[in-house]
Amino acid sequence: MNKGFEGLAFRPADILLPQNCEYSKWAVVACDQYTSQPEYWSQVERYVGSAPSALRLILPESCLDGPNVETDILEINTTMTRYLREERFKELPNALVYVERTLRNGKVRRGLVGKVDLECYDYEPGSETPVRATEGTVMSRIPPRVAVRKNAPIELPHAMLLCDDPKKTVIEPLADRKDKMSILYDFDLMEDSGHVAGWLLDGESMAQVAESLRALCDPQAFRVRYGLEEDGKVFQFAVGDGNHSLATAKECYERQKRLTPRDKWESLPSRYALCELVDLHDPALEFEPIHRVLFRVKGKELLEALLQSFPGAYLGEGEGHVLRYIFSGGAGAVTVPRSAQQLPVGTLQSFLDDYIPAYGGSIDYIHGADVAAQLGRGAGNMAFLLLPMEKEQLFPAVLRDGTLPRKTFSMGQAHDKRFYLEARKIR
C-alpha cells in the first residue's frame, strides 16, 4: 500500500479495466435503478446484444425476486470467470482513477476511483467508524445481494463515497493535472446518460491526494469543522450512493473473517470494496428526492389512515411536514404538524412501514417526479412526491442522528447514477 494513505479509509486499489471491447456497450447503470421500468433494461439488452458487457456481470434489482434468480446468479459468476480466463481485463496495480462524468444537463461531476477499507465501515445506526452509512439499512435486502456476491470472483462498484471538502482540496485540483496523467477511457454512455472519461493518477498526483485527504481527516480539523467539543472518532466519509451494496460487501467480509486467522484479515481481498469518492461540494452533485410509489393500494383508504396516524394532521398544505400525493382519484397534500421526525420523508416512511404490512400492497422508490407521478396515476397505485434535502445538512445530520430514513435522497436522477466500468478481484 502507498504509505501516504496509511490510516485513511480510502486508498489505491488494483483496478481492472475491460479491454478489447466497446466501452459504450460495456458500461451499464447501477443495478438498483429503473426497478419499476422493465422496458429500460429490455432496451439495454437489445443495445448490448452479444457484446461483452457489465450487463452480464450484474443482476438488476428488479430481477432479485424473479423465478430464475439462482440460475441468473450462477450464470453471472460463470461469465465473470470466463471473462477473467479470456483476459477481458487489464490490471492497474495500486491505482487511483480520476473520473469526469458529464451529466445529461452538461455539468461535470468529478470523482476518484479507489477502494474503501471495510474495517473502517459499519452500517449500524450510531456507528462511529470513519465511514458511515447515510440511511437505514433494510436487512431483508442484504441476503439476496450476498447470494450474488459471495461466490463472485470480481466486483463492479456503483457505491459512491462523499467527503466534506468545502475548500475543494482533494479531487478538484486533479482537473489541472490531466496532462500529467494517462487517459484510460473517454466515451458516451448509453441511453442518453452523458459522457465519462478517466485518467490514471501519476505518483505526484497520488501523493497530493494522500496529503489533502490526511489534512481533511485530521482529528482537530474535524472537531473544529463541526463544532465538536469532545474527542469523538473522525467521520471521514459518508456513503452517498450504494448503501446496501456496501453493506453487502461488509457482510461478505465478516463471513470471511470468521473462517480466517486474525493475522490474515488484512490480506483478504474481501476486506476492501471498490468505490468512487466525490466531494459533497461538487457543484454538479445535486441531491434529488426519492419518491414513494405504492402498488395495489386503495388511495382514499390510505389517505384516511395517514390522517388518523398523526394527531392534528389535515388535508392541504400548511405549517409542518407537507406530504404531496397523486393517484387516480386526484392530487393533493397532507400536512403533519409537530412530527416527531426531523424530515418529511421520515414522517412518511414511518407511516408506510406500518401501513404496508398491515393492509397489503408494495412500495417502490422512484427517481424522477415525472416517472413517479405517471406510475402513481395507475389504477391501484399512489405516489408521494418529496422535496430534496440540502446536501450541506448531510454530515451534521449523520453526526447527530446516526442515519437518515432510508431512501431520503439520491445523488442525481437515475440517468446520472454511476455506471459499472472498473472492476476488482475479490477472491
matplotlib code that plots the C-alpha trace (Angstrom):
import matplotlib.pyplot as plt

x = [0.0, 1.1, 2.5, 0.8, -2.7, -1.9, -4.7, -7.1, -10.2, -9.9, -6.8, -5.4, -6.6, -5.6, -8.2, -9.4, -10.4, -12.1, -10.2, -10.8, -14.5, -16.8, -17.0, -20.4, -21.8, -19.7, -20.8, -24.3, -26.1, -26.3, -28.4, -30.8, -32.2, -35.3, -36.8, -40.3, -39.4, -38.5, -38.6, -35.3, -33.5, -35.1, -33.7, -30.3, -30.5, -31.2, -28.5, -25.8, -26.7, -23.9, -21.2, -19.0, -20.7, -21.0, -24.7, -23.6, -21.9, -24.7, -28.3, -30.7, -32.6, -35.9, -34.8, -33.8, -37.2, -37.5, -38.2, -34.8, -32.7, -30.5, -29.8, -29.1, -26.6, -24.8, -24.6, -23.2, -20.4, -19.6, -19.3, -17.1, -14.7, -14.9, -14.0, -11.0, -9.9, -10.2, -8.1, -11.0, -9.5, -6.2, -5.0, -3.8, -1.9, -2.0, -4.0, -6.4, -8.5, -9.7, -13.1, -15.0, -18.7, -20.6, -24.2, -27.2, -27.6, -24.0, -22.5, -19.3, -19.1, -15.6, -14.6, -11.8, -12.0, -10.2, -11.1, -12.6, -11.4, -14.5, -12.8, -13.5, -17.2, -20.3, -23.8, -25.4, -27.1, -25.0, -21.7, -18.6, -16.5, -14.6, -17.0, -20.7, -24.0, -26.3, -29.5, -31.1, -30.2, -33.1, -31.8, -34.1, -32.3, -28.9, -29.3, -30.2, -27.3, -25.0, -26.1, -24.9, -21.5, -20.4, -19.1, -18.2, -14.6, -14.8, -16.8, -18.1, -18.9, -21.7, -21.0, -20.1, -18.4, -18.7, -16.0, -17.0, -14.3, -15.7, -12.3, -12.0, -8.6, -8.7, -10.4, -10.8, -7.1, -6.7, -8.6, -5.5, -3.2, -4.8, -1.8, 0.4, -1.8, -2.6, -6.1, -7.8, -11.2, -13.3, -16.8, -20.5, -22.8, -25.8, -29.4, -28.6, -26.8, -24.0, -20.2, -17.4, -13.6, -11.0, -7.3, -4.7, -3.1, 0.7, 2.8, 2.9, -0.9, -1.4, 0.9, -1.1, -4.4, -3.0, -1.7, -5.0, -7.1, -4.9, -5.4, -9.1, -9.4, -7.2, -9.0, -8.5, -9.7, -12.7, -13.7, -13.4, -15.4, -18.4, -18.1, -17.5, -16.1, -15.4, -12.8, -15.0, -13.9, -13.3, -16.0, -14.0, -16.5, -20.3, -21.8, -23.7, -24.9, -24.8, -25.5, -26.9, -24.2, -21.5, -23.4, -23.4, -19.7, -19.3, -21.4, -19.4, -16.1, -17.4, -18.2, -14.7, -13.2, -14.9, -13.0, -9.7, -7.0, -6.9, -3.4, -4.6, -7.5, -5.6, -4.7, -8.3, -9.4, -12.9, -11.8, -12.0, -14.6, -14.1, -15.9, -15.8, -15.1, -16.9, -16.7, -20.1, -19.5, -19.0, -21.4, -22.6, -23.6, -27.2, -29.4, -32.6, -35.6, -36.6, -40.3, -42.5, -44.9, -47.4, -48.9, -52.1, -53.5, -56.8, -55.9, -58.8, -58.4, -54.7, -55.2, -57.7, -55.2, -52.5, -54.6, -55.5, -51.9, -50.7, -52.5, -53.6, -52.9, -55.1, -55.6, -53.9, -50.6, -49.6, -47.1, -45.4, -44.4, -46.2, -46.7, -47.8, -49.6, -51.1, -53.3, -56.1, -58.6, -56.7, -53.8, -53.2, -51.3, -51.5, -49.8, -48.5, -47.8, -45.3, -44.0, -41.5, -39.4, -36.9, -37.6, -40.9, -39.5, -39.1, -42.7, -44.0, -41.7, -42.7, -46.3, -45.7, -43.6, -46.7, -49.3, -48.0, -47.5, -50.9, -53.0, -51.1, -49.6, -46.0, -43.7, -41.0, -38.6, -38.5, -36.1, -37.8, -41.0, -42.5, -42.0, -43.4, -46.4, -47.1, -46.9, -49.0, -51.9, -52.2, -55.1, -54.5, -51.3, -50.4, -47.3, -45.9, -43.7, -41.0, -38.7, -34.9, -32.8, -30.0, -26.7, -24.9, -27.1, -25.8, -22.6, -24.1, -27.3, -25.4, -23.2, -26.3, -28.8, -26.7, -28.6, -31.3, -34.5, -33.8, -34.1, -34.0, -32.1, -30.5, -27.3, -28.9, -31.6, -31.4, -29.5, -26.9, -26.0, -22.7, -22.2, -20.4, -17.0, -14.0, -13.7, -11.6, -10.8, -12.4, -11.3]
y = [0.0, 3.6, 4.8, 8.2, 6.5, 4.7, 5.4, 6.5, 4.5, 5.3, 4.2, 3.0, -0.4, -3.0, -1.9, -4.0, -2.3, -4.1, -4.3, -5.3, -4.3, -1.4, 0.7, 2.2, -1.3, -2.5, 0.2, -0.1, 1.9, 0.8, -2.3, -0.6, 1.9, 1.6, -1.1, -0.3, 0.3, -3.1, -1.5, 0.3, -2.9, -4.5, -1.6, -2.1, -5.8, -5.1, -2.5, -4.7, -7.8, -10.4, -7.9, -8.2, -6.1, -5.5, -6.3, -9.9, -9.4, -7.8, -8.7, -5.8, -5.3, -5.9, -9.5, -10.3, -11.8, -13.5, -17.2, -17.8, -15.8, -18.7, -19.6, -16.0, -15.7, -18.9, -17.5, -14.2, -16.0, -18.2, -15.2, -13.4, -16.5, -16.7, -13.0, -13.4, -16.5, -14.7, -11.9, -9.5, -7.2, -5.4, -4.7, -1.3, -2.1, 0.2, 2.7, 5.6, 6.8, 10.4, 10.5, 13.2, 12.4, 14.8, 14.5, 14.9, 18.5, 19.3, 19.6, 17.7, 15.7, 14.8, 11.7, 9.4, 5.6, 3.6, 1.2, 1.6, -0.5, -2.3, -2.5, 1.3, 1.0, 0.0, 0.4, 0.2, 3.4, 5.4, 3.9, 6.0, 4.4, 6.6, 5.5, 5.7, 4.9, 7.8, 5.8, 3.0, -0.5, -2.7, -6.0, -8.1, -6.6, -8.0, -11.8, -11.7, -9.4, -11.7, -14.5, -12.6, -11.5, -14.4, -16.6, -13.8, -13.6, -9.9, -6.9, -4.0, -0.9, 1.6, 2.8, 6.4, 7.9, 11.6, 13.7, 17.0, 19.2, 22.8, 24.2, 21.6, 20.4, 16.7, 15.9, 19.2, 20.0, 16.9, 18.6, 20.8, 17.8, 15.8, 16.5, 14.7, 11.6, 8.8, 8.8, 5.4, 5.9, 8.6, 7.7, 8.4, 6.4, 4.5, 5.7, 9.4, 9.3, 11.6, 11.0, 9.7, 10.0, 8.6, 9.2, 7.1, 9.2, 9.6, 9.4, 13.1, 13.4, 10.4, 11.9, 15.2, 13.3, 11.5, 14.7, 16.5, 13.6, 13.4, 17.1, 16.9, 13.9, 15.4, 15.0, 18.6, 19.9, 17.6, 18.9, 22.5, 21.9, 20.5, 22.5, 19.3, 19.7, 16.1, 13.9, 11.7, 9.4, 11.2, 10.8, 10.6, 9.6, 9.2, 6.6, 8.7, 6.0, 2.2, 1.9, -1.6, -2.6, -1.6, -3.3, -6.5, -6.2, -5.8, -8.9, -11.0, -9.8, -10.5, -14.1, -14.5, -13.2, -16.0, -18.5, -16.7, -16.2, -12.7, -12.0, -12.8, -10.4, -7.5, -9.6, -10.8, -9.3, -9.1, -6.7, -3.9, -2.6, -0.6, 2.8, 6.3, 9.2, 12.5, 15.9, 16.8, 20.3, 19.5, 21.9, 19.1, 16.9, 17.6, 15.9, 14.7, 13.4, 9.7, 9.5, 6.7, 4.8, 2.3, -0.5, -2.5, 0.0, 1.9, 5.6, 7.0, 4.5, 5.1, 8.8, 8.3, 6.1, 8.6, 11.4, 9.2, 8.2, 11.7, 14.0, 17.2, 16.0, 17.6, 17.8, 20.7, 22.5, 24.3, 24.5, 21.2, 18.3, 18.5, 15.2, 15.6, 12.8, 11.8, 8.9, 8.1, 9.9, 13.2, 15.0, 17.0, 17.1, 16.1, 18.3, 16.7, 19.4, 18.7, 15.5, 13.5, 13.1, 15.7, 15.4, 14.9, 11.7, 10.3, 11.1, 9.4, 6.4, 5.7, 5.6, 3.4, 1.0, 0.3, 0.5, -1.8, -4.9, -4.3, -3.6, -5.0, -3.6, -2.9, 0.1, 1.2, 4.1, 6.1, 8.7, 11.4, 13.2, 12.7, 8.9, 8.7, 10.8, 8.7, 5.5, 7.0, 7.7, 4.0, 2.0, 0.8, 2.9, 6.0, 8.3, 10.6, 13.3, 14.6, 17.7, 17.4, 17.9, 20.4, 18.5, 20.6, 19.0, 15.5, 15.3, 17.2, 15.1, 11.8, 13.0, 14.0, 11.3, 8.3, 7.7, 9.3, 7.5, 5.1, 6.5, 10.1, 11.4, 10.5, 11.9, 12.9, 11.2, 7.6, 8.5, 10.3, 7.3, 5.6, 3.2, -0.1, 0.1, -0.6, -3.9, -5.6, -9.2, -10.1, -13.8]
z = [0.0, -0.7, 2.7, 2.3, 2.7, 5.9, 8.5, 5.8, 4.9, 1.2, -0.7, -4.1, -5.4, -8.0, -10.6, -13.5, -16.8, -19.6, -22.9, -26.4, -26.2, -27.0, -23.8, -24.7, -24.6, -21.6, -19.1, -17.7, -15.0, -11.3, -10.8, -8.4, -11.0, -13.1, -10.9, -12.0, -15.6, -17.1, -20.6, -19.7, -19.1, -22.2, -24.3, -22.7, -23.5, -27.2, -27.4, -25.9, -27.8, -27.7, -27.0, -23.8, -21.2, -17.5, -18.1, -17.9, -14.6, -12.6, -11.6, -11.9, -8.7, -10.4, -11.0, -7.4, -6.7, -10.1, -10.6, -12.2, -9.8, -8.7, -12.3, -13.1, -10.3, -11.4, -15.0, -13.7, -11.7, -14.7, -17.0, -14.5, -14.5, -18.3, -18.7, -16.4, -18.3, -21.6, -20.3, -20.8, -18.2, -17.8, -14.3, -13.0, -9.8, -6.8, -8.8, -8.4, -11.4, -11.8, -13.4, -15.1, -15.6, -17.9, -16.9, -19.2, -18.1, -19.2, -15.7, -14.9, -11.7, -10.7, -8.7, -7.7, -8.0, -5.3, -2.6, 0.9, 3.9, 5.2, 8.7, 8.7, 7.8, 9.8, 8.6, 12.1, 13.3, 15.8, 14.3, 15.0, 12.3, 9.8, 7.0, 7.9, 6.2, 5.5, 5.5, 7.5, 6.1, 5.2, 6.4, 4.2, 1.2, 2.2, 1.8, -1.9, -2.6, -0.6, -2.8, -5.8, -4.3, -2.0, -4.9, -7.3, -8.3, -9.1, -8.1, -10.1, -8.0, -8.0, -4.5, -4.1, -1.0, -0.1, 1.5, 3.1, 1.4, 1.0, 0.1, -2.7, -1.8, -2.7, -6.0, -7.8, -8.2, -10.3, -13.2, -13.7, -13.8, -16.6, -18.9, -16.4, -16.2, -18.7, -20.3, -19.7, -21.3, -22.9, -24.3, -24.4, -22.1, -23.4, -23.1, -23.2, -19.9, -20.7, -21.1, -18.9, -19.1, -16.7, -16.1, -14.2, -11.5, -11.6, -8.5, -7.8, -8.1, -5.8, -3.2, -3.5, -2.9, 0.1, 1.7, 1.1, 2.5, 5.6, 6.3, 5.7, 8.1, 10.8, 14.2, 15.3, 12.0, 12.2, 15.6, 14.5, 11.3, 13.1, 16.4, 18.5, 21.9, 22.8, 21.1, 19.0, 16.3, 13.0, 10.4, 7.2, 4.5, 4.1, 1.8, -0.7, -3.1, -2.8, 1.0, 0.5, -1.9, 0.6, 3.5, 1.4, 0.9, 4.6, 5.4, 2.9, 4.5, 8.0, 6.9, 5.5, 8.8, 10.7, 8.6, 8.6, 11.3, 12.6, 11.3, 7.7, 7.7, 6.2, 3.1, 2.4, -0.9, 0.5, 3.2, 0.6, -1.8, -4.9, -5.0, -6.3, -4.0, -4.7, -3.0, -1.4, -2.5, -6.2, -8.0, -10.3, -7.4, -6.7, -4.1, -5.7, -3.6, -3.9, -4.3, -3.0, -5.3, -3.8, -5.7, -5.0, -2.5, -2.1, -2.3, -0.3, 2.5, 2.7, 3.0, 5.7, 7.6, 7.1, 8.6, 11.6, 12.3, 13.2, 15.7, 14.1, 10.5, 7.9, 4.1, 2.4, 2.8, 5.9, 8.8, 9.4, 7.2, 3.9, 2.1, -1.5, -3.2, -6.5, -7.5, -10.0, -7.6, -7.8, -6.3, -3.1, 0.2, 3.8, 6.4, 9.6, 12.3, 15.1, 13.7, 15.9, 12.7, 11.6, 7.9, 6.0, 4.4, 7.9, 8.8, 5.6, 5.9, 9.5, 8.4, 5.3, 7.3, 9.5, 6.8, 4.1, 6.3, 7.9, 4.9, 2.0, -1.2, -2.1, -2.3, -4.8, -4.6, -7.7, -9.0, -11.0, -10.2, -13.7, -13.6, -10.0, -10.9, -14.0, -12.0, -9.2, -11.6, -12.5, -11.2, -7.6, -7.3, -5.4, -5.4, -2.8, -4.2, -1.9, -1.9, -1.8, 1.3, 1.3, 0.8, 3.4, 6.0, 5.4, 7.5, 10.5, 10.3, 10.3, 13.2, 15.1, 14.3, 13.1, 9.9, 7.9, 7.0, 4.1, 0.6, 1.9, -1.1, -4.4, -5.8, -9.1, -11.2, -12.5, -15.6, -13.6, -11.5, -11.6, -14.4, -13.9, -15.6, -13.4, -11.5, -8.8, -7.8, -4.5, -4.3]

ax = plt.figure().add_subplot(projection="3d")
ax.plot(x, y, z, "-o")
ax.set_aspect("equal")
plt.show()
